[in-house]
Amino acid sequence: MSVNDVPAAPRPTAGLDWASTDHAVAIVGPDGAELDRFGVLHSRSGL
């Protein structure tokens, strides 16, 4: 068994609001700053 003592680099995180007709997506960087925010429709092509 090997052990990796090097911590993984922080990565961006995404969140999705599952509303009923449209959805908000937010991408946040490792420092907590918002990198992008956009909406998608509640449809096959939107999701």
PDB file of N, CA, C and O in Angstrom:
ATOM      1  N   MET A   1       0.849  -1.176   0.000  1.00  0.00           N
ATOM      2  CA  MET A   1       0.000   0.000   0.000  1.00  0.00           C
ATOM      3  C   MET A   1       0.895   1.240   0.000  1.00  0.00           C
ATOM      4  O   MET A   1       1.907   1.284   0.699  1.00  0.00           O
ATOM      5  N   SER A   2       0.518   2.228  -0.777  1.00  0.00           N
ATOM      6  CA  SER A   2       1.265   3.481  -0.798  1.00  0.00           C
ATOM      7  C   SER A   2       0.411   4.603  -0.207  1.00  0.00           C
ATOM      8  O   SER A   2      -0.817   4.580  -0.283  1.00  0.00           O
ATOM      9  N   VAL A   3       1.077   5.555   0.367  1.00  0.00           N
ATOM     10  CA  VAL A   3       0.393   6.701   0.969  1.00  0.00           C
ATOM     11  C   VAL A   3       0.903   7.954   0.281  1.00  0.00           C
ATOM     12  O   VAL A   3       2.110   8.144   0.129  1.00  0.00           O
ATOM     13  N   ASN A   4      -0.017   8.801  -0.133  1.00  0.00           N
ATOM     14  CA  ASN A   4       0.341  10.049  -0.781  1.00  0.00           C
ATOM     15  C   ASN A   4       0.168  11.176   0.234  1.00  0.00           C
ATOM     16  O   ASN A   4      -0.960  11.532   0.577  1.00  0.00           O
ATOM     17  N   ASP A   5       1.266  11.736   0.713  1.00  0.00           N
ATOM     18  CA  ASP A   5       1.205  12.807   1.701  1.00  0.00           C
ATOM     19  C   ASP A   5       1.004  14.180   1.086  1.00  0.00           C
ATOM     20  O   ASP A   5       0.859  15.167   1.807  1.00  0.00           O
ATOM     21  N   VAL A   6       0.992  14.253  -0.235  1.00  0.00           N
ATOM     22  CA  VAL A   6       0.816  15.530  -0.916  1.00  0.00           C
ATOM     23  C   VAL A   6      -0.681  15.790  -1.073  1.00  0.00           C
ATOM     24  O   VAL A   6      -1.379  15.014  -1.725  1.00  0.00           O
ATOM     25  N   PRO A   7      -1.178  16.880  -0.477  1.00  0.00           N
ATOM     26  CA  PRO A   7      -2.619  17.161  -0.611  1.00  0.00           C
ATOM     27  C   PRO A   7      -2.979  17.518  -2.055  1.00  0.00           C
ATOM     28  O   PRO A   7      -2.175  18.097  -2.786  1.00  0.00           O
ATOM     29  N   ALA A   8      -4.171  17.168  -2.436  1.00  0.00           N
ATOM     30  CA  ALA A   8      -4.662  17.495  -3.779  1.00  0.00           C
ATOM     31  C   ALA A   8      -4.830  19.007  -3.902  1.00  0.00           C
ATOM     32  O   ALA A   8      -5.177  19.685  -2.934  1.00  0.00           O
ATOM     33  N   ALA A   9      -4.584  19.519  -5.084  1.00  0.00           N
ATOM     34  CA  ALA A   9      -4.763  20.951  -5.339  1.00  0.00           C
ATOM     35  C   ALA A   9      -6.252  21.297  -5.270  1.00  0.00           C
ATOM     36  O   ALA A   9      -7.084  20.526  -5.749  1.00  0.00           O
ATOM     37  N   PRO A  10      -6.596  22.434  -4.686  1.00  0.00           N
ATOM     38  CA  PRO A  10      -8.003  22.854  -4.649  1.00  0.00           C
ATOM     39  C   PRO A  10      -8.558  22.987  -6.065  1.00  0.00           C
ATOM     40  O   PRO A  10      -7.859  23.429  -6.977  1.00  0.00           O
ATOM     41  N   ARG A  11      -9.800  22.606  -6.235  1.00  0.00           N
ATOM     42  CA  ARG A  11     -10.439  22.668  -7.551  1.00  0.00           C
ATOM     43  C   ARG A  11     -11.715  23.492  -7.472  1.00  0.00           C
ATOM     44  O   ARG A  11     -12.276  23.666  -6.390  1.00  0.00           O
ATOM     45  N   PRO A  12     -12.179  24.000  -8.609  1.00  0.00           N
ATOM     46  CA  PRO A  12     -13.467  24.704  -8.623  1.00  0.00           C
ATOM     47  C   PRO A  12     -14.606  23.751  -8.239  1.00  0.00           C
ATOM     48  O   PRO A  12     -14.497  22.534  -8.390  1.00  0.00           O
ATOM     49  N   THR A  13     -15.672  24.323  -7.750  1.00  0.00           N
ATOM     50  CA  THR A  13     -16.865  23.573  -7.363  1.00  0.00           C
ATOM     51  C   THR A  13     -18.062  24.166  -8.088  1.00  0.00           C
ATOM     52  O   THR A  13     -18.130  25.377  -8.300  1.00  0.00           O
ATOM     53  N   ALA A  14     -18.996  23.320  -8.466  1.00  0.00           N
ATOM     54  CA  ALA A  14     -20.214  23.791  -9.137  1.00  0.00           C
ATOM     55  C   ALA A  14     -21.429  23.435  -8.295  1.00  0.00           C
ATOM     56  O   ALA A  14     -21.460  22.407  -7.619  1.00  0.00           O
ATOM     57  N   GLY A  15     -22.421  24.303  -8.352  1.00  0.00           N
ATOM     58  CA  GLY A  15     -23.679  24.054  -7.664  1.00  0.00           C
ATOM     59  C   GLY A  15     -24.822  24.260  -8.636  1.00  0.00           C
ATOM     60  O   GLY A  15     -24.734  25.084  -9.546  1.00  0.00           O
ATOM     61  N   LEU A  16     -25.903  23.505  -8.442  1.00  0.00           N
ATOM     62  CA  LEU A  16     -27.057  23.567  -9.335  1.00  0.00           C
ATOM     63  C   LEU A  16     -28.319  23.704  -8.512  1.00  0.00           C
ATOM     64  O   LEU A  16     -28.562  22.915  -7.599  1.00  0.00           O
ATOM     65  N   ASP A  17     -29.129  24.709  -8.834  1.00  0.00           N
ATOM     66  CA  ASP A  17     -30.426  24.922  -8.192  1.00  0.00           C
ATOM     67  C   ASP A  17     -31.468  24.173  -9.001  1.00  0.00           C
ATOM     68  O   ASP A  17     -31.713  24.517 -10.158  1.00  0.00           O
ATOM     69  N   TRP A  18     -32.087  23.158  -8.418  1.00  0.00           N
ATOM     70  CA  TRP A  18     -33.061  22.319  -9.125  1.00  0.00           C
ATOM     71  C   TRP A  18     -34.472  22.892  -8.989  1.00  0.00           C
ATOM     72  O   TRP A  18     -35.342  22.240  -8.410  1.00  0.00           O
ATOM     73  N   ALA A  19     -34.714  24.091  -9.507  1.00  0.00           N
ATOM     74  CA  ALA A  19     -36.056  24.674  -9.496  1.00  0.00           C
ATOM     75  C   ALA A  19     -36.953  23.906 -10.465  1.00  0.00           C
ATOM     76  O   ALA A  19     -36.494  22.964 -11.111  1.00  0.00           O
ATOM     77  N   SER A  20     -38.210  24.288 -10.575  1.00  0.00           N
ATOM     78  CA  SER A  20     -39.146  23.494 -11.374  1.00  0.00           C
ATOM     79  C   SER A  20     -39.122  23.800 -12.872  1.00  0.00           C
ATOM     80  O   SER A  20     -39.378  22.900 -13.673  1.00  0.00           O
ATOM     81  N   THR A  21     -38.823  25.034 -13.278  1.00  0.00           N
ATOM     82  CA  THR A  21     -38.874  25.356 -14.708  1.00  0.00           C
ATOM     83  C   THR A  21     -37.543  25.758 -15.309  1.00  0.00           C
ATOM     84  O   THR A  21     -37.314  25.548 -16.500  1.00  0.00           O
ATOM     85  N   ASP A  22     -36.661  26.332 -14.505  1.00  0.00           N
ATOM     86  CA  ASP A  22     -35.314  26.653 -14.973  1.00  0.00           C
ATOM     87  C   ASP A  22     -34.362  26.466 -13.808  1.00  0.00           C
ATOM     88  O   ASP A  22     -34.791  26.414 -12.655  1.00  0.00           O
ATOM     89  N   HIS A  23     -33.080  26.364 -14.096  1.00  0.00           N
ATOM     90  CA  HIS A  23     -32.109  26.024 -13.071  1.00  0.00           C
ATOM     91  C   HIS A  23     -30.934  26.996 -13.113  1.00  0.00           C
ATOM     92  O   HIS A  23     -30.474  27.380 -14.189  1.00  0.00           O
ATOM     93  N   ALA A  24     -30.453  27.390 -11.941  1.00  0.00           N
ATOM     94  CA  ALA A  24     -29.298  28.274 -11.849  1.00  0.00           C
ATOM     95  C   ALA A  24     -28.061  27.434 -11.558  1.00  0.00           C
ATOM     96  O   ALA A  24     -28.084  26.559 -10.694  1.00  0.00           O
ATOM     97  N   VAL A  25     -26.990  27.705 -12.282  1.00  0.00           N
ATOM     98  CA  VAL A  25     -25.720  27.011 -12.090  1.00  0.00           C
ATOM     99  C   VAL A  25     -24.689  28.048 -11.651  1.00  0.00           C
ATOM    100  O   VAL A  25     -24.592  29.123 -12.245  1.00  0.00           O
ATOM    101  N   ALA A  26     -23.925  27.728 -10.620  1.00  0.00           N
ATOM    102  CA  ALA A  26     -22.860  28.611 -10.159  1.00  0.00           C
ATOM    103  C   ALA A  26     -21.568  27.806 -10.061  1.00  0.00           C
ATOM    104  O   ALA A  26     -21.568  26.674  -9.577  1.00  0.00           O
ATOM    105  N   ILE A  27     -20.476  28.391 -10.521  1.00  0.00           N
ATOM    106  CA  ILE A  27     -19.160  27.772 -10.417  1.00  0.00           C
ATOM    107  C   ILE A  27     -18.313  28.678  -9.535  1.00  0.00           C
ATOM    108  O   ILE A  27     -18.177  29.872  -9.799  1.00  0.00           O
ATOM    109  N   VAL A  28     -17.745  28.094  -8.484  1.00  0.00           N
ATOM    110  CA  VAL A  28     -16.989  28.839  -7.483  1.00  0.00           C
ATOM    111  C   VAL A  28     -15.565  28.301  -7.446  1.00  0.00           C
ATOM    112  O   VAL A  28     -15.349  27.089  -7.426  1.00  0.00           O
ATOM    113  N   GLY A  29     -14.598  29.210  -7.437  1.00  0.00           N
ATOM    114  CA  GLY A  29     -13.194  28.820  -7.396  1.00  0.00           C
ATOM    115  C   GLY A  29     -12.769  28.365  -6.013  1.00  0.00           C
ATOM    116  O   GLY A  29     -13.531  28.497  -5.055  1.00  0.00           O
ATOM    117  N   PRO A  30     -11.573  27.836  -5.899  1.00  0.00           N
ATOM    118  CA  PRO A  30     -11.051  27.347  -4.614  1.00  0.00           C
ATOM    119  C   PRO A  30     -11.009  28.415  -3.525  1.00  0.00           C
ATOM    120  O   PRO A  30     -11.061  28.097  -2.337  1.00  0.00           O
ATOM    121  N   ASP A  31     -10.916  29.681  -3.931  1.00  0.00           N
ATOM    122  CA  ASP A  31     -10.866  30.773  -2.958  1.00  0.00           C
ATOM    123  C   ASP A  31     -12.256  31.277  -2.572  1.00  0.00           C
ATOM    124  O   ASP A  31     -12.378  32.208  -1.776  1.00  0.00           O
ATOM    125  N   GLY A  32     -13.312  30.662  -3.135  1.00  0.00           N
ATOM    126  CA  GLY A  32     -14.679  31.060  -2.814  1.00  0.00           C
ATOM    127  C   GLY A  32     -15.245  32.127  -3.725  1.00  0.00           C
ATOM    128  O   GLY A  32     -16.407  32.507  -3.580  1.00  0.00           O
ATOM    129  N   ALA A  33     -14.443  32.625  -4.667  1.00  0.00           N
ATOM    130  CA  ALA A  33     -14.920  33.654  -5.592  1.00  0.00           C
ATOM    131  C   ALA A  33     -15.754  33.010  -6.700  1.00  0.00           C
ATOM    132  O   ALA A  33     -15.401  31.957  -7.231  1.00  0.00           O
ATOM    133  N   GLU A  34     -16.852  33.655  -7.031  1.00  0.00           N
ATOM    134  CA  GLU A  34     -17.703  33.150  -8.112  1.00  0.00           C
ATOM    135  C   GLU A  34     -16.986  33.323  -9.450  1.00  0.00           C
ATOM    136  O   GLU A  34     -16.567  34.428  -9.796  1.00  0.00           O
ATOM    137  N   LEU A  35     -16.849  32.231 -10.198  1.00  0.00           N
ATOM    138  CA  LEU A  35     -16.190  32.265 -11.496  1.00  0.00           C
ATOM    139  C   LEU A  35     -17.187  32.434 -12.633  1.00  0.00           C
ATOM    140  O   LEU A  35     -16.893  33.087 -13.634  1.00  0.00           O
ATOM    141  N   ASP A  36     -18.371  31.843 -12.473  1.00  0.00           N
ATOM    142  CA  ASP A  36     -19.387  31.924 -13.524  1.00  0.00           C
ATOM    143  C   ASP A  36     -20.737  31.611 -12.917  1.00  0.00           C
ATOM    144  O   ASP A  36     -20.830  30.887 -11.926  1.00  0.00           O
ATOM    145  N   ARG A  37     -21.781  32.157 -13.512  1.00  0.00           N
ATOM    146  CA  ARG A  37     -23.161  31.875 -13.102  1.00  0.00           C
ATOM    147  C   ARG A  37     -24.018  31.968 -14.354  1.00  0.00           C
ATOM    148  O   ARG A  37     -23.892  32.914 -15.132  1.00  0.00           O
ATOM    149  N   PHE A  38     -24.889  30.986 -14.546  1.00  0.00           N
ATOM    150  CA  PHE A  38     -25.759  30.993 -15.717  1.00  0.00           C
ATOM    151  C   PHE A  38     -26.981  30.135 -15.432  1.00  0.00           C
ATOM    152  O   PHE A  38     -27.010  29.382 -14.458  1.00  0.00           O
ATOM    153  N   GLY A  39     -27.971  30.251 -16.273  1.00  0.00           N
ATOM    154  CA  GLY A  39     -29.191  29.473 -16.129  1.00  0.00           C
ATOM    155  C   GLY A  39     -29.355  28.491 -17.267  1.00  0.00           C
ATOM    156  O   GLY A  39     -28.855  28.710 -18.371  1.00  0.00           O
ATOM    157  N   VAL A  40     -30.056  27.411 -16.992  1.00  0.00           N
ATOM    158  CA  VAL A  40     -30.396  26.436 -18.025  1.00  0.00           C
ATOM    159  C   VAL A  40     -31.875  26.102 -17.890  1.00  0.00           C
ATOM    160  O   VAL A  40     -32.430  26.119 -16.792  1.00  0.00           O
ATOM    161  N   LEU A  41     -32.495  25.803 -19.005  1.00  0.00           N
ATOM    162  CA  LEU A  41     -33.909  25.437 -18.997  1.00  0.00           C
ATOM    163  C   LEU A  41     -34.120  24.019 -18.488  1.00  0.00           C
ATOM    164  O   LEU A  41     -33.231  23.173 -18.584  1.00  0.00           O
ATOM    165  N   HIS A  42     -35.305  23.772 -17.945  1.00  0.00           N
ATOM    166  CA  HIS A  42     -35.674  22.441 -17.505  1.00  0.00           C
ATOM    167  C   HIS A  42     -36.197  21.686 -18.731  1.00  0.00           C
ATOM    168  O   HIS A  42     -37.404  21.533 -18.917  1.00  0.00           O
ATOM    169  N   SER A  43     -35.268  21.224 -19.552  1.00  0.00           N
ATOM    170  CA  SER A  43     -35.613  20.490 -20.775  1.00  0.00           C
ATOM    171  C   SER A  43     -34.486  19.495 -21.076  1.00  0.00           C
ATOM    172  O   SER A  43     -33.420  19.537 -20.462  1.00  0.00           O
ATOM    173  N   ARG A  44     -34.738  18.628 -22.005  1.00  0.00           N
ATOM    174  CA  ARG A  44     -33.710  17.658 -22.393  1.00  0.00           C
ATOM    175  C   ARG A  44     -32.447  18.369 -22.884  1.00  0.00           C
ATOM    176  O   ARG A  44     -31.339  18.001 -22.495  1.00  0.00           O
ATOM    177  N   SER A  45     -32.607  19.378 -23.729  1.00  0.00           N
ATOM    178  CA  SER A  45     -31.430  20.074 -24.252  1.00  0.00           C
ATOM    179  C   SER A  45     -30.787  20.975 -23.205  1.00  0.00           C
ATOM    180  O   SER A  45     -29.572  21.174 -23.235  1.00  0.00           O
ATOM    181  N   GLY A  46     -31.575  21.528 -22.277  1.00  0.00           N
ATOM    182  CA  GLY A  46     -31.022  22.406 -21.258  1.00  0.00           C
ATOM    183  C   GLY A  46     -30.194  21.669 -20.235  1.00  0.00           C
ATOM    184  O   GLY A  46     -29.166  22.160 -19.770  1.00  0.00           O
ATOM    185  N   LEU A  47     -30.658  20.478 -19.891  1.00  0.00           N
ATOM    186  CA  LEU A  47     -29.942  19.702 -18.882  1.00  0.00           C
ATOM    187  C   LEU A  47     -28.999  18.748 -19.529  1.00  0.00           C
ATOM    188  O   LEU A  47     -28.303  18.004 -18.838  1.00  0.00           O
TER     189      LEU A  47
END
